[in-house]
Amino acid sequence: MPDNWGFVAAAYGLTAAVLLIYWRRLAKKEREVERLTAGRSRERLTAERGPERLTTERSREPSRTGHPRPDPDSRPPLQQ
């Protein structure tokens, strides 16, 4: 069986390149998230200081469960 060290080196090189690209992508995403959270913090401080306090509350009610539990008193007792 011939030595395939060239393929082994190529596989390691490709893996290193993919990991480097992925690492850079994660770093970019982290900077975006930090920038967005810093902007939101700034908006919140501005809203709290302003005379017309800006609300960042939801514009609709929170969701409820799809199947609410029935009132226990409305069910007939279990029969044995």
Backbone hydrogen bonds, N-H to C=O, Kabsch-Sander energy under -0.5 kcal/mol:
donor,donor_aa,acceptor,acceptor_aa,energy
7,F,4,N,-0.5
8,V,4,N,-1.8
9,A,5,W,-2.6
10,A,6,G,-2.2
11,A,7,F,-2.4
12,Y,8,V,-2.3
13,G,9,A,-2.6
14,L,10,A,-2.7
15,T,11,A,-2.4
16,A,12,Y,-2.5
17,A,13,G,-2.3
18,V,14,L,-2.5
19,L,15,T,-2.5
20,L,16,A,-2.2
21,I,17,A,-2.4
22,Y,18,V,-2.5
23,W,19,L,-2.6
24,R,20,L,-2.3
25,R,21,I,-2.1
26,L,22,Y,-2.5
27,A,23,W,-2.2
28,K,24,R,-2.1
29,K,25,R,-2.4
30,E,26,L,-2.4
31,R,27,A,-2.1
32,E,28,K,-2.0
33,V,29,K,-2.5
34,E,30,E,-2.4
35,R,31,R,-2.2
36,L,32,E,-2.6
37,T,33,V,-2.7
38,A,34,E,-2.1
39,G,35,R,-1.9
40,R,36,L,-2.3
41,S,37,T,-2.1
42,R,38,A,-2.0
43,E,39,G,-2.3
44,R,40,R,-2.5
45,L,41,S,-2.3
46,T,42,R,-2.2
47,A,43,E,-2.5
48,E,44,R,-2.2
49,R,45,L,-1.8
50,G,46,T,-1.9
53,R,51,P,-1.1
74,S,71,D,-1.4
75,R,72,P,-0.8
